[in-house]
Amino acid sequence: MDKTAFIQKFIANAGSSIVSVRFVKLDGSLRSVQFNPRARQEITGTGSPTTKASMTRCCDSRKAKAGNAAWRSFDTERVISIQANGQHVFF
């Protein structure tokens, strides 16, 4: 199983538990996001569609609690760790 498939399955298996992902942004800096995979909110703004299968979009729950949902996307190929339901996987 490749990394993208593993991460997508990991997220799906998390159910409605919070998933924490740490990844490297395109500029080389690190970012962490926390999200509920079952959260289904409207995406607003000027985002553009992607055809890259390794891209995952999510709503950062830390920002959503503050009242302004922050949509993020990350490339599963750039993920360095993922955590949910007590499982922590490092790449």
N, C-alpha and C positions, 0 to 999 in steps of 0.2 A: 504494500500500500504506500503510495507516495505521500509526501508531507501535506499537500493540499487536501487530499481525500481523508487523511487521518484527522486533521484539524476540523474539517467540516463534520465528520462523524462525531468527534469529541463534543462539538458545539450542539449537535442534534441530540446526543445522549444526555446533555446537561438538563434537558427539559426546561423548566422555568427557573432553574437556579442561576445565580449570577455567575457569569464567566468573566475571568480576568485575563487579558491578553497583553503581553509586552512585546513590542516589535520595533524594528528600526525603520524610521521614516526615510523617504528618498534623499533628504538632505544629510542623512547619517546620524541624526539625533534620535534618542529613544523616546517612545511614547507608550503609555499604558492606558487601556480603556477597560471599563467594566460595563457589562450589558446583560440584559435578560434576553435570551434568544427568542422568547415567545412574545416579547413586546412588539406590538403592531401599531405603530404611530405613523402619521402622515409625514412623508419627506417633503419639506418645503425648501425653496431656494432655487438656485440655478445649477444644481448638480447635473453632470452629464453621464449618460449611460456608458457602461464599460462592457467589452466583450471578453475581457481577461477572466478566465474561470477561477483564478486564484484570488480575485478581489472579493472581500467580504464587507458588507455595509452593516453598521450597527448604530444604535443610539446610546451614547455614553451615559450611563445611569447617574454618574456623579454630577453631570451637568443638568440632567433632567430634574433632579431633586431641587435644583436651584430655580426651577421654573422655566428654563430655556433649554429645550432639548438640543443637544449638540450631536449632529450626525457625523460619524467618522467612517472611514473605510481603511482597511489594511490589506496588504498583500500577504497571504498565508506563507509565501516563500520567504518573507522577512520576519516571521514570528520567531522570537527567541524563547518564549515560555507561554504556557497556557494553564489555567487553573480553574477547576469547578468541582463541586461535590467532594472536596477533600483530596482530589487528585491534582498533582502538580507535575507537568511534563516540561522538560527543558530540551531545547534543540541546539 
